[in-house]
């Protein structure tokens, strides 16, 4: 499963109960597809950068969830036909890479596995040769 973030921009005239119903429908669809909701964060009403459908404000919500990639198409389809939404965007969130933990129950670890790989030697800084203005190509040739 992959982690996704869905930003929803609702029309400002939508009542809270209909707004919550849309979010509930989205969370139910994620759950039915085998995913899991991580976080739902309301951002509140904010001014839009440009008018959308003659509205200058929108109610923002962020939904963070884990889901299989195949379920995203169905989520997009259902959000496209939702009248309460001005805009939506689903993006994939890259998870930070963490080093693997050694399992204590795995038993004793041999020396080969514990060997510390030496760090590569620091790269030597290349000496930058400064060219004197008299040595540049634009300078006239020296007279013998």
ROSE-688586 format. One record per residue (C-alpha): residue number from 0; residue in one letter; x, y, z. Coordinates in steps of 0.25 Angstrom, whole numbers, plus 2048, in hexadecimal, padded with zeros to 3 digits. Example, Ala and Ser with C-alpha at 12.3 -4.5 7.8 and 13.67 -1.06 7.14 Angstrom:
<recs>
i 0 aa a east 831 north 7EE up 81F
i 1 aa s east 837 north 7FC up 81D
</recs>
This chain:
<recs>
i 0 aa x east 800 north 800 up 800
i 1 aa x east 804 north 80E up 7FD
i 2 aa x east 802 north 81B up 805
i 3 aa x east 7F9 north 826 up 7FE
i 4 aa x east 7F5 north 834 up 802
i 5 aa x east 7E8 north 839 up 7FD
i 6 aa x east 7E5 north 848 up 7FE
i 7 aa x east 7D6 north 84C up 7FD
i 8 aa x east 7D1 north 85A up 7FA
i 9 aa x east 7C2 north 85B up 7FD
i 10 aa x east 7B9 north 866 up 7F9
i 11 aa x east 7B7 north 870 up 804
i 12 aa x east 7A8 north 86F up 805
i 13 aa x east 7A8 north 860 up 808
i 14 aa x east 7A2 north 85C up 815
i 15 aa x east 7AB north 855 up 81F
i 16 aa x east 7A2 north 848 up 81F
i 17 aa x east 7A4 north 847 up 810
i 18 aa x east 7B3 north 84A up 811
i 19 aa x east 7B4 north 83F up 81B
i 20 aa x east 7AC north 835 up 813
i 21 aa x east 7B6 north 837 up 807
i 22 aa x east 7C2 north 835 up 810
i 23 aa x east 7BB north 829 up 816
i 24 aa x east 7B8 north 823 up 808
i 25 aa x east 7C7 north 825 up 804
i 26 aa x east 7CC north 81E up 811
i 27 aa x east 7C2 north 812 up 80F
i 28 aa x east 7C6 north 810 up 800
i 29 aa x east 7D5 north 810 up 805
i 30 aa x east 7D1 north 806 up 810
i 31 aa x east 7C9 north 7FD up 806
i 32 aa x east 7D5 north 7FD up 7FC
i 33 aa x east 7DE north 7F7 up 807
i 34 aa x east 7E4 north 804 up 80B
i 35 aa x east 7E5 north 80C up 818
i 36 aa x east 7E3 north 81A up 81C
i 37 aa x east 7EF north 820 up 823
i 38 aa x east 7EA north 82F up 826
i 39 aa x east 7DF north 838 up 822
i 40 aa x east 7E3 north 847 up 824
i 41 aa x east 7D9 north 852 up 822
i 42 aa x east 7E0 north 85F up 81E
i 43 aa x east 7D4 north 868 up 81E
i 44 aa x east 7CF north 873 up 815
i 45 aa x east 7DA north 87A up 80C
i 46 aa x east 7DA north 884 up 801
i 47 aa x east 7DD north 87E up 7F3
i 48 aa x east 7E7 north 883 up 7EA
i 49 aa x east 7DD north 885 up 7DF
i 50 aa x east 7CE north 883 up 7DE
i 51 aa x east 7C9 north 875 up 7DC
i 52 aa x east 7BA north 874 up 7D8
i 53 aa x east 7B8 north 882 up 7DD
i 54 aa x east 7BD north 87F up 7EB
i 55 aa x east 7C9 north 887 up 7F1
i 56 aa x east 7CA north 87E up 7FD
i 57 aa x east 7CB north 86F up 800
i 58 aa x east 7CB north 865 up 80C
i 59 aa x east 7D7 north 85D up 80B
i 60 aa x east 7D9 north 84F up 811
i 61 aa x east 7E5 north 846 up 810
i 62 aa x east 7E3 north 836 up 811
i 63 aa x east 7F0 north 82E up 812
i 64 aa x east 7EE north 81F up 810
i 65 aa x east 7F5 north 812 up 80C
i 66 aa x east 7EE north 80B up 800
i 67 aa x east 7F2 north 801 up 7F4
i 68 aa x east 7F5 north 809 up 7E7
i 69 aa x east 7E9 north 802 up 7E0
i 70 aa x east 7DF north 809 up 7E9
i 71 aa x east 7E3 north 817 up 7E6
i 72 aa x east 7DC north 817 up 7D8
i 73 aa x east 7CF north 814 up 7DF
i 74 aa x east 7D1 north 81F up 7EA
i 75 aa x east 7D4 north 829 up 7DF
i 76 aa x east 7C7 north 825 up 7D7
i 77 aa x east 7BE north 827 up 7E4
i 78 aa x east 7C5 north 834 up 7E7
i 79 aa x east 7C3 north 839 up 7D9
i 80 aa x east 7B4 north 838 up 7DA
i 81 aa x east 7B2 north 83E up 7E8
i 82 aa x east 7AB north 84B up 7E7
i 83 aa x east 7B0 north 851 up 7F4
i 84 aa x east 7BE north 851 up 7EF
i 85 aa x east 7C5 north 85C up 7E8
i 86 aa x east 7D2 north 855 up 7E6
i 87 aa x east 7D9 north 849 up 7EB
i 88 aa x east 7E7 north 843 up 7E9
i 89 aa x east 7ED north 836 up 7ED
i 90 aa x east 7FC north 834 up 7EE
i 91 aa x east 805 north 829 up 7F2
i 92 aa x east 80D north 82C up 7FE
i 93 aa x east 81B north 827 up 7FF
i 94 aa x east 81F north 820 up 80C
i 95 aa x east 82C north 823 up 812
i 96 aa x east 836 north 818 up 811
i 97 aa x east 83A north 812 up 81F
i 98 aa x east 845 north 808 up 821
i 99 aa x east 841 north 7FA up 824
i 100 aa x east 840 north 7F6 up 832
i 101 aa x east 847 north 7E9 up 837
i 102 aa x east 83E north 7DF up 83D
i 103 aa x east 841 north 7DB up 84B
i 104 aa x east 83A north 7CE up 848
i 105 aa x east 842 north 7CA up 83C
i 106 aa x east 84D north 7C4 up 845
i 107 aa x east 85C north 7C7 up 845
i 108 aa x east 862 north 7CF up 83A
i 109 aa x east 86F north 7CB up 833
i 110 aa x east 87B north 7D4 up 832
i 111 aa x east 879 north 7D5 up 823
i 112 aa x east 86C north 7DB up 825
i 113 aa x east 871 north 7E5 up 82F
i 114 aa x east 87D north 7E9 up 827
i 115 aa x east 87D north 7F8 up 826
i 116 aa x east 87F north 7FD up 819
i 117 aa x east 889 north 809 up 819
i 118 aa x east 884 north 816 up 814
i 119 aa x east 88A north 81A up 806
i 120 aa x east 895 north 824 up 807
i 121 aa x east 891 north 832 up 807
i 122 aa x east 893 north 837 up 7F9
i 123 aa x east 89F north 840 up 7F7
i 124 aa x east 89B north 84E up 7F3
i 125 aa x east 8A1 north 851 up 7E5
i 126 aa x east 8AB north 85C up 7E5
i 127 aa x east 8A5 north 867 up 7DC
i 128 aa x east 8B0 north 86D up 7D4
i 129 aa x east 8AE north 87C up 7D3
i 130 aa x east 8B1 north 882 up 7C6
i 131 aa x east 8B8 north 890 up 7C6
i 132 aa x east 8B2 north 89A up 7BD
i 133 aa x east 8BE north 89B up 7B5
i 134 aa x east 8BE north 88C up 7B2
i 135 aa x east 8AF north 88C up 7AD
i 136 aa x east 8AC north 889 up 79F
i 137 aa x east 8A7 north 898 up 79D
i 138 aa x east 8B4 north 89D up 7A1
i 139 aa x east 8BE north 8A1 up 796
i 140 aa x east 8CA north 898 up 794
i 141 aa x east 8D7 north 89B up 79B
i 142 aa x east 8E1 north 8A2 up 792
i 143 aa x east 8EF north 89B up 791
</recs>
